[in-house]
């Protein structure tokens, strides 16, 4: 499998990691669309929200974002999932964008 997010999870590629627990890894987006732009990904490979059993991990992604938001005192933010190429998903590994602040 040649998944860039799997390689980041496995520490085969560098990333600016901001949060990690047993199920989730969060790191700064290399092409930020806001002052804070963090990608929150499951440690297991799931292609998208449309994948079977994706609902089992989505709650973990949201809880991780809540932990980051609380820790960093972020008051206004967006949580965003892109699904499929038509929906803007560029990497075929389920991920959630945490965006806050003005575009950088």
C-alpha positions as CSV (number, residue, x, y, z in Angstrom):
1,X,0.0,0.0,0.0
2,X,1.4,3.4,-0.9
3,X,-0.7,5.6,1.3
4,X,1.0,8.8,2.4
5,X,-1.1,9.0,5.6
6,X,-0.2,5.4,6.5
7,X,3.4,6.3,6.1
8,X,3.0,9.3,8.4
9,X,1.2,7.1,11.0
10,X,4.0,4.6,10.8
11,X,6.6,7.4,11.1
12,X,8.1,6.5,7.7
13,X,7.5,10.1,6.6
14,X,8.0,13.2,8.7
15,X,5.1,15.3,9.9
16,X,4.5,18.1,12.5
17,X,2.5,15.9,14.9
18,X,0.3,17.8,17.3
19,X,-1.7,15.0,18.9
20,X,-1.5,11.2,19.1
21,X,-3.4,8.5,21.0
22,X,-3.8,4.7,20.4
23,X,-6.3,5.2,17.5
24,X,-5.6,8.6,16.1
25,X,-2.8,10.8,14.8
26,X,-3.1,14.6,14.2
27,X,-0.6,16.7,12.3
28,X,-0.3,20.1,10.6
29,X,-1.4,20.3,7.0
30,X,1.5,21.1,4.7
31,X,-0.7,23.3,2.6
32,X,-2.8,25.1,5.3
33,X,-6.0,26.8,4.3
34,X,-6.3,28.6,7.7
35,X,-4.1,29.8,10.5
36,X,-4.7,26.5,12.2
37,X,-5.1,23.6,9.8
38,X,-4.7,20.1,11.3
39,X,-5.4,16.8,9.7
40,X,-6.8,14.2,12.1
41,X,-6.5,10.6,10.8
42,X,-7.2,7.1,12.1
43,X,-4.1,5.0,12.6
44,X,-5.8,2.2,10.6
45,X,-6.3,2.6,6.9
46,X,-9.9,3.4,6.0
47,X,-10.5,4.9,2.6
48,X,-13.3,7.3,3.4
49,X,-16.6,7.9,5.3
50,X,-18.2,5.7,2.6
51,X,-16.1,2.7,3.7
52,X,-17.7,0.0,5.7
53,X,-17.4,0.5,9.5
54,X,-16.0,4.0,9.1
55,X,-18.5,5.2,11.6
56,X,-16.6,3.2,14.3
57,X,-13.6,5.6,14.1
58,X,-15.3,9.0,13.3
59,X,-16.1,9.5,16.9
60,X,-12.4,9.0,17.8
61,X,-11.5,11.7,15.3
62,X,-13.9,14.2,16.7
63,X,-12.8,13.5,20.3
64,X,-9.2,14.0,19.3
65,X,-10.1,17.4,17.7
66,X,-12.0,18.3,20.9
67,X,-8.8,17.5,22.9
68,X,-6.7,19.7,20.6
69,X,-9.2,22.5,20.7
70,X,-9.4,22.5,24.5
71,X,-5.6,22.2,24.9
72,X,-4.9,25.0,22.5
73,X,-7.7,27.3,23.6
74,X,-9.3,27.4,20.1
75,X,-12.7,29.2,20.3
76,X,-14.0,29.1,16.8
77,X,-13.3,26.3,14.3
78,X,-14.6,24.0,11.6
79,X,-14.4,20.3,11.3
80,X,-14.5,19.1,7.7
81,X,-14.6,15.7,5.9
82,X,-14.1,15.6,2.2
83,X,-15.5,12.4,0.6
84,X,-14.5,11.2,-2.9
85,X,-12.7,13.2,-5.6
86,X,-15.8,15.1,-6.4
87,X,-16.0,16.2,-2.8
88,X,-12.4,17.3,-2.6
89,X,-10.8,14.2,-1.0
90,X,-7.2,14.1,-2.3
91,X,-5.8,11.3,-0.2
92,X,-7.7,8.0,0.0
93,X,-7.3,7.7,3.7
94,X,-10.2,8.9,6.0
95,X,-9.2,12.2,7.5
96,X,-10.9,15.2,9.1
97,X,-9.7,18.8,8.8
98,X,-9.6,21.0,11.9
99,X,-9.6,24.6,10.6
100,X,-9.5,27.8,12.8
101,X,-8.5,31.4,12.3
102,X,-8.1,33.4,9.1
103,X,-6.4,32.0,6.0
104,X,-2.6,32.1,6.2
